[in-house]
């Protein structure tokens, strides 16, 4: 559990719900709101943000960005942030512990993106969100979390629901399709081999954090994010008394990464709804995640889609993990993107 000192000045309330893709699993959504420290008055025009996590990043790692968004909301803004929800990956963090037995029995090798998208869809179509929150929903997804968020909207169109989001902000969520499948298959093999060699148990948090401090991508993380990792990522290691391990197992990170190809349908589907869903792209300039041919395809596809995108922002000196490397800069860009639709949102309420 996150310590009050690291959570301050936010308040957090978590809701557990069930969803079913092929088996019933638990999922957790956490709602973050500001305390009176920000003195943000309630507004019917405020935005409700829905965050979707990238692989290996538990939901708490969004907190530095959420804090900064509320701070920015305390200044003059047409569309302030009223609340922020983070839907946890069902095999990550505390939620993964709740599903541990089923994950071990049925998803030890693969946990496809459609699992997460089904959980997000279930959340969006439940009664968890208040009526006021539904008025101005903004979806924000990092990496594969962005893909699963897009896939959740695809469910909505198929079963007759309107798209619930007013806008979508994709942070390092590549605009690619099945054309990259051969490159991804090679990456999957490399990821499986690399993760199989990874250290997973340490005698203390201090030892664990020293290990993280010398390994990519963690060594580039913001100090604010690393504090949250230290506070929330570890549990006692049942296999080694006196040692600790991560809540999210390496096996489940690998199972999430090694998808079945359905994740590559998100980009092509998004292109069909850009006319009705204002979509912003935020990317890092450093090519530190995908093979060079994949980055070339991302650039080509983004250039083709550019006339239909609300905005494209490329940040210098950062790569794929920009939300946890430069949380304040990413928050500032997200806030700017939210304000872009302020006039349209306000007019629609008149």
Buried (B, 14 or more C-beta within 10 A) or exposed (E): EBEEEBBEEBEBEEBEBEBEBEEEBBBBBBBBBBEEEBEBEEBEBBBBBBBBBBBBBBBBBBBBBBBBBBBBBBEEBBBBBBBBBBBBBBBBBBBBBBBBEBBEEBBEEBBBBBBBBBBBBBBBBEEBBEEBBEBBBBBBBBBBBBBBBBBBBBBBEEEEEEBBBBBBBBBBBBBBBEBBEEBBEEBBEEBBEEBEEEEBEBEEBEBBBEBBEEEEBBEBBBEBBBBBBBBBBBEEBEEEEEBBBBBBBBBBBBBBBBBEEBBBBBBBBBBEBBEEBBBBBBBBEBBBBBBEEBBEBBBEBBEEBEEEBBBBBEBEEBBBBBBBBBBBBBBBBBBEBBBBBBEEBBEEEE
